[in-house]
Amino acid sequence: MAKQTITAFYDSREYANNAALMLRQAGIPNADVSISPETAATGYAETAEPHAKGFWASLEDMFGGTDDHLTYAEGLRRGGIMLTAHVDDAHVDDAVGILEQHGSVDLNERETAWRGEGWTGSSAVTGGGVANEGAGPMRSVTPAVETRTETVARSIDAGPVVASAASAAAVGRSTTTGRDDVIQVVEERLNVGKRAVNRGRVRIHSYVVETPVTESVSLHGETVTVDRRPVDRPLAAADLGVDAFKDRTIEMQEIDEEAVVAKTIRVVEEIGVRKDVTDRTEVVTDTVRSTKVEIDDARTADAGSVRKFVAKSDAAMIVAHMNVIASDGTKVGTVDHMDGPDRIKLAKSTSPDGQHHYVPLAWVDHVDQHVHLNKATSAVKAGW
């Protein structure tokens, strides 16, 4: 089974070691996973030793001679860690996911920062040379995956990517199998997922406060008064039959009212919390890349002519109701449907003569929101 080479970059040796461990646990042989430099004591930043020169040369070869190896070399010079794994085709996606989950660095962002500091993209050792100490930061790419030779187009995902940014995105590198040269036609596909994001929280807390209150109440009170008055008069006639010298006791009670305080508890308000769940549809807009192939065939009658061929990915983008625009900017019709793999059937409702017309796929220059032709309006109608 053919293998692909995946390369990712880390700021921490611990992150790289963890990613390497997970790759091995996923079934990738230990011999196919390597970390550079091998130990913290091994460095490539300022050395001209033969083994270091060989490493820089192999790094340049890995990225097909593009400038991408300068990015990794600058990162290594700055103390970063590079992880390389040789993975079977069937396990590439799983391996890329593992590298992303363990903190692989986005070198595109690093490139911007390094260039902002003055790096020009030539500070790292290349071939058998030594790192330039005075150079600033270098150009960065996304953690890359070096691709094997194959003729089947493969989508390029974000994160650790198939091939370096220059070689995989454009796929302008030809591969050789025997005596046949092959250019791969590739396309990007937009995969939109979703994740939960914490937008904050609402918390209700109750506590007790004391508030002074005043109430008025009317209270009744009694007072007993003892009056002692000196008198000098004879015993009244009514009292003659009473023993004047008998012991007597008079008793009177005083009664007062006092305030009595009692408290009752009443519910005066309720505060509740609830969470409403809604679903919404959000439109995500981005751009994807695809490869187009131009063939300059010097064997034709017009040696300088250039024929454009539309990739199958563009043909798959042609759907009903898309406007068909000639090279001079004039709308010549709308798409009814693809009539086989090689021609477009136009809707008769938008045809000037009310008839269906057909446009060969070879006339298509490119496809975006509309189908753009490489022929002017007069040439298109003449070809009907």
C-alpha positions as CSV (number, residue, x, y, z in Angstrom):
1,M,0.0,0.0,0.0
2,A,1.3,3.5,-0.9
3,K,2.2,5.8,1.8
4,Q,2.1,9.6,2.3
5,T,4.5,11.7,4.4
6,I,2.9,14.0,6.9
7,T,4.9,16.8,8.5
8,A,3.7,19.0,11.3
9,F,5.4,21.6,13.5
10,Y,5.2,22.2,17.3
11,D,6.4,24.8,19.7
12,S,6.9,22.2,22.5
13,R,8.7,18.9,22.4
14,E,6.1,17.6,24.9
15,Y,3.3,18.3,22.3
16,A,5.3,16.6,19.6
17,N,6.0,13.6,21.8
18,N,2.4,13.3,22.7
19,A,1.3,13.4,19.0
20,A,3.9,10.8,18.1
21,L,2.7,8.6,20.9
22,M,-0.9,8.8,19.7
23,L,0.2,8.1,16.1
24,R,1.9,4.9,17.3
25,Q,-1.1,3.9,19.3
26,A,-3.2,4.4,16.2
27,G,-1.2,1.7,14.5
28,I,1.5,3.6,12.7
29,P,4.9,1.7,13.1
30,N,7.4,3.3,15.4
31,A,10.0,3.4,12.5
32,D,7.6,5.6,10.5
33,V,7.3,8.3,13.1
34,S,10.2,10.7,13.8
35,I,10.9,13.9,15.6
36,S,13.5,16.5,14.6
37,P,15.7,17.3,16.4
38,E,15.7,14.0,18.1
39,T,16.5,15.4,21.6
40,A,16.6,18.8,23.3
41,A,20.4,18.6,23.1
42,T,20.4,18.1,19.4
43,G,19.9,21.3,17.4
44,Y,20.3,22.5,13.8
45,A,20.3,26.3,14.4
46,E,23.9,27.2,14.2
47,T,25.9,24.2,13.1
48,A,27.9,23.2,10.0
49,E,28.4,19.6,11.0
50,P,27.9,17.1,8.1
51,H,24.8,15.5,9.7
52,A,23.2,18.9,10.0
53,K,23.9,19.7,6.4
54,G,22.4,16.4,5.4
55,F,19.2,17.2,7.4
56,W,18.7,20.6,5.7
57,A,19.3,19.0,2.3
58,S,16.7,16.3,3.0
59,L,14.3,18.9,4.3
60,E,14.6,20.8,1.1
61,D,14.1,17.6,-0.9
62,M,11.0,16.8,1.2
63,F,9.2,19.9,0.0
64,G,10.2,19.5,-3.7
65,G,12.6,22.4,-3.8
66,T,9.9,24.9,-2.9
67,D,10.4,27.7,-0.3
68,D,8.3,25.8,2.2
69,H,11.4,24.1,3.6
70,L,12.7,27.5,4.6
71,T,9.7,28.0,6.8
72,Y,10.4,24.7,8.7
73,A,14.1,25.4,8.8
74,E,13.5,28.9,10.4
75,G,11.1,27.3,12.9
76,L,13.7,24.8,13.9
77,R,16.3,27.5,14.1
78,R,14.0,29.2,16.6
79,G,13.7,26.1,18.7
80,G,10.6,24.5,17.3
81,I,10.0,20.7,16.8
82,M,9.1,19.0,13.6
83,L,7.2,15.7,13.5
84,T,7.3,13.5,10.4
85,A,5.2,10.4,9.8
86,H,4.9,8.0,6.9
87,V,1.2,6.9,6.8
88,D,-0.8,4.6,4.7
89,D,-3.4,6.3,2.4
90,A,-6.2,4.8,4.4
91,H,-5.0,6.4,7.7
92,V,-4.0,9.8,6.4
93,D,-7.1,11.6,7.7
94,D,-6.9,10.0,11.1
95,A,-3.2,10.9,11.4
96,V,-3.9,14.5,10.4
97,G,-6.6,14.7,13.0
98,I,-4.2,13.5,15.7
99,L,-1.6,16.1,14.7
100,E,-4.1,18.9,14.9
101,Q,-5.5,17.8,18.3
102,H,-2.1,18.0,19.9
103,G,-1.3,21.6,19.1
104,S,0.3,21.7,15.7
105,V,1.4,25.2,14.8
106,D,-0.3,27.3,12.1
107,L,2.9,28.4,10.2
108,N,0.9,30.9,8.1
109,E,0.4,33.0,11.2
110,R,4.0,32.5,12.2
111,E,5.1,33.6,8.7
112,T,3.2,36.9,9.1
113,A,4.7,37.5,12.5
114,W,8.3,36.7,11.4
115,R,8.1,38.8,8.3
116,G,6.8,41.6,10.5
117,E,10.0,41.3,12.5
118,G,12.1,41.6,9.3
119,W,12.6,38.0,8.2
120,T,13.0,37.7,4.5
121,G,12.6,34.0,4.0
122,S,16.2,33.0,3.7
123,S,17.5,32.6,7.2
124,A,17.5,28.9,7.5
125,V,20.2,26.4,6.3
126,T,19.5,25.1,2.8
127,G,21.3,22.2,1.1
128,G,24.7,22.1,2.8
129,G,24.7,25.6,4.1
130,V,24.6,27.0,7.7
131,A,21.8,29.1,9.2
132,N,22.2,32.9,8.8
133,E,22.2,34.2,12.4
134,G,21.4,37.8,11.3
135,A,18.3,37.0,9.3
136,G,14.9,37.6,10.7
137,P,11.8,35.5,10.6
138,M,10.8,33.4,7.5
139,R,7.8,32.6,5.3
140,S,5.5,30.2,7.0
141,V,3.0,27.6,5.7
142,T,0.3,25.4,7.2
143,P,1.6,22.3,8.9
144,A,2.2,20.3,5.7
145,V,1.8,16.8,4.5
146,E,4.1,15.6,1.6
147,T,2.0,13.7,-0.9
148,R,3.0,10.5,-2.8
149,T,2.8,10.2,-6.6
150,E,-0.8,9.4,-7.7
151,T,-3.1,10.3,-10.5
152,V,-6.4,10.5,-8.5
153,A,-7.3,14.0,-7.2
154,R,-7.5,14.4,-3.5
155,S,-9.2,17.1,-1.5
156,I,-6.9,19.4,0.5
157,D,-8.2,19.9,4.1
158,A,-7.2,22.5,6.6
159,G,-4.6,21.9,9.4
160,P,-1.8,19.5,8.4
161,V,-2.3,19.4,4.7
162,V,-1.4,17.0,1.8
163,A,1.9,18.4,0.4
164,S,3.3,21.8,1.1
165,A,1.2,24.8,0.5
166,A,2.9,25.5,-2.8
167,S,3.1,22.0,-4.1
168,A,-0.3,20.7,-2.8
169,A,-2.5,23.7,-3.3
170,A,-1.5,24.3,-6.9
171,V,-0.4,20.7,-7.6
172,G,1.7,22.0,-10.4
173,R,4.4,19.3,-9.9
174,S,4.3,16.6,-12.4
175,T,4.9,13.0,-11.4
176,T,6.4,10.3,-13.5
177,T,5.3,6.7,-13.7
178,G,7.4,4.8,-16.3
179,R,7.4,7.1,-19.4
180,D,4.1,8.8,-18.6
181,D,4.0,12.3,-17.1
182,V,0.9,13.1,-15.0
183,I,-0.4,16.4,-13.6
184,Q,-2.9,15.9,-10.8
185,V,-6.1,17.8,-10.8
186,V,-7.2,18.6,-7.3
187,E,-9.9,20.6,-5.6
188,E,-10.7,21.8,-2.1
189,R,-14.0,21.0,-0.5
190,L,-15.6,23.1,2.2
191,N,-16.6,21.0,5.3
192,V,-18.6,23.0,7.8
193,G,-19.0,21.6,11.3
194,K,-20.2,23.1,14.6
195,R,-19.0,23.4,18.2
196,A,-20.5,24.6,21.5
197,V,-19.3,28.0,22.6
198,N,-19.8,29.3,26.2
199,R,-21.4,32.8,25.8
200,G,-21.5,33.5,29.6
201,R,-24.0,32.6,32.4
202,V,-26.8,34.1,34.4
203,R,-26.7,33.5,38.2
204,I,-29.4,34.6,40.7
205,H,-28.3,34.8,44.4
206,S,-30.6,35.6,47.3
207,Y,-29.4,37.0,50.7
208,V,-31.1,38.4,53.8
209,V,-31.2,42.1,54.8
210,E,-32.7,43.8,57.9
211,T,-34.8,46.9,57.5
212,P,-36.1,49.0,60.5
213,V,-39.9,49.4,60.5
214,T,-42.1,51.6,62.8
215,E,-45.8,50.9,63.7
216,S,-48.0,52.9,66.1
217,V,-50.4,51.2,68.7
218,S,-52.7,52.7,71.4
219,L,-52.2,51.3,74.9
220,H,-54.6,51.6,78.0
221,G,-53.1,52.2,81.4
222,E,-54.5,52.5,85.0
223,T,-53.0,54.3,88.0
224,V,-54.1,53.8,91.7
225,T,-53.6,56.9,93.9
226,V,-53.8,56.9,97.7
227,D,-55.1,60.2,99.1
228,R,-54.6,60.9,102.8
229,R,-56.4,63.9,104.2
230,P,-56.6,65.0,107.9
231,V,-60.2,65.5,109.1
232,D,-62.0,66.3,112.5
233,R,-65.7,65.5,112.5
234,P,-68.1,63.3,114.5
235,L,-69.0,59.8,113.3
236,A,-71.8,60.0,110.8
237,A,-75.2,58.7,111.8
238,A,-75.0,56.0,109.1
239,D,-71.9,54.6,110.6
240,L,-73.2,54.4,114.2
241,G,-74.2,50.8,113.8
242,V,-70.8,49.8,112.5
243,D,-68.0,48.8,114.7
244,A,-65.7,51.7,114.1
245,F,-62.7,49.9,115.6
246,K,-62.9,46.8,113.3
247,D,-59.9,46.0,111.1
248,R,-60.6,46.7,107.4
249,T,-58.7,46.2,104.2
250,I,-59.2,48.0,100.8
251,E,-57.5,46.6,97.7
252,M,-57.4,48.0,94.2
253,Q,-55.4,46.6,91.1
254,E,-53.6,48.7,88.5
255,I,-53.9,47.2,84.9
256,D,-51.7,48.5,82.0
257,E,-51.5,47.4,78.3
258,E,-48.1,46.8,76.6
259,A,-47.2,46.2,73.0
260,V,-46.8,42.6,71.9
261,V,-44.7,42.0,68.7
262,A,-45.3,39.0,66.4
263,K,-43.9,38.3,62.9
264,T,-45.4,36.4,59.9
265,I,-43.7,35.4,56.7
266,R,-45.4,36.1,53.4
267,V,-44.2,35.6,49.8
268,V,-44.3,38.9,48.0
269,E,-42.4,38.1,44.7
270,E,-41.1,35.1,42.7
271,I,-38.0,35.2,40.4
272,G,-37.5,32.3,38.0
273,V,-34.8,31.3,35.5
274,R,-35.4,29.3,32.4
275,K,-33.4,28.6,29.2
276,D,-35.0,28.7,25.8
277,V,-33.4,26.7,23.0
278,T,-33.7,27.9,19.4
279,D,-32.3,26.6,16.1
280,R,-31.1,28.9,13.4
281,T,-29.5,28.4,10.0
282,E,-26.3,30.3,9.4
283,V,-24.7,30.6,5.9
284,V,-20.9,30.1,5.9
285,T,-19.1,31.7,3.0
286,D,-15.5,30.8,2.1
287,T,-13.4,30.2,-1.0
288,V,-12.1,26.9,-2.2
289,R,-9.4,26.2,-4.7
290,S,-9.3,23.8,-7.7
291,T,-6.8,23.1,-10.4
292,K,-7.3,24.1,-14.0
293,V,-5.2,22.7,-16.8
294,E,-4.0,24.7,-19.8
295,I,-2.6,22.7,-22.8
296,D,-0.5,24.4,-25.3
297,D,-0.5,22.0,-28.2
298,A,2.2,23.1,-30.8
299,R,1.1,20.3,-33.1
300,T,-2.1,22.1,-34.1
301,A,-2.5,24.3,-37.2
302,D,-2.3,27.3,-35.0
303,A,0.9,26.7,-33.1
304,G,0.4,29.6,-30.7
305,S,-3.2,28.6,-29.8
306,V,-4.0,27.6,-26.2
307,R,-6.9,25.4,-25.4
308,K,-8.5,25.5,-22.0
309,F,-10.0,22.4,-20.5
310,V,-12.4,22.6,-17.6
311,A,-11.7,20.2,-14.7
312,K,-14.4,17.8,-13.8
313,S,-14.8,19.6,-10.5
314,D,-16.0,22.7,-12.4
315,A,-18.4,20.6,-14.5
316,A,-19.9,19.3,-11.2
317,M,-20.5,22.9,-10.1
318,I,-22.8,23.6,-13.1
319,V,-26.4,23.4,-11.9
320,A,-29.8,24.5,-13.2
321,H,-30.7,28.2,-13.5
322,M,-27.1,29.4,-13.5
323,N,-26.5,32.3,-16.0
324,V,-24.3,31.5,-19.0
325,I,-22.1,34.5,-19.8
326,A,-20.1,34.9,-23.0
327,S,-16.5,36.2,-23.0
328,D,-17.7,39.7,-23.9
329,G,-19.9,39.8,-20.8
330,T,-23.3,39.2,-22.5
331,K,-25.7,36.7,-21.1
332,V,-26.5,34.1,-23.7
333,G,-28.9,31.9,-21.6
334,T,-29.4,30.0,-18.4
335,V,-28.6,26.4,-17.6
336,D,-31.3,23.8,-17.9
337,H,-29.2,20.8,-17.0
338,M,-26.0,19.0,-18.0
339,D,-26.7,16.9,-21.1
340,G,-24.2,14.1,-20.6
341,P,-20.6,14.8,-19.5
342,D,-19.6,17.1,-22.4
343,R,-22.3,19.7,-23.0
344,I,-24.7,22.0,-21.3
345,K,-28.3,22.2,-22.3
346,L,-29.7,25.8,-22.1
347,A,-33.3,26.6,-21.0
348,K,-35.6,27.6,-23.8
349,S,-37.5,30.0,-21.5
350,T,-34.5,32.4,-21.7
351,S,-33.5,31.6,-25.3
352,P,-34.1,34.4,-27.9
353,D,-35.8,32.0,-30.2
354,G,-37.6,29.9,-27.6
355,Q,-35.6,26.8,-28.4
356,H,-33.2,24.6,-26.4
357,H,-29.5,25.2,-27.4
358,Y,-26.4,23.3,-26.3
359,V,-23.0,24.6,-25.2
360,P,-20.0,22.3,-25.4
361,L,-18.1,22.0,-22.1
362,A,-14.9,22.9,-24.0
363,W,-16.3,26.4,-24.4
364,V,-16.4,26.9,-20.6
365,D,-13.6,29.1,-19.2
366,H,-14.5,28.9,-15.5
367,V,-17.4,28.5,-13.2
368,D,-18.3,30.6,-10.1
369,Q,-21.8,31.9,-9.5
370,H,-22.2,31.9,-13.3
371,V,-20.9,29.8,-16.2
372,H,-18.3,31.9,-18.0
373,L,-17.5,31.0,-21.7
374,N,-14.3,31.5,-23.6
375,K,-16.2,32.6,-26.7
376,A,-17.9,35.9,-27.6
377,T,-21.7,36.1,-28.1
378,S,-21.5,36.0,-31.9
379,A,-19.3,32.9,-31.9
380,V,-21.6,31.1,-29.4
381,K,-24.7,31.8,-31.4
382,A,-22.9,30.7,-34.6
383,G,-22.1,27.5,-33.0
384,W,-25.7,26.7,-32.1
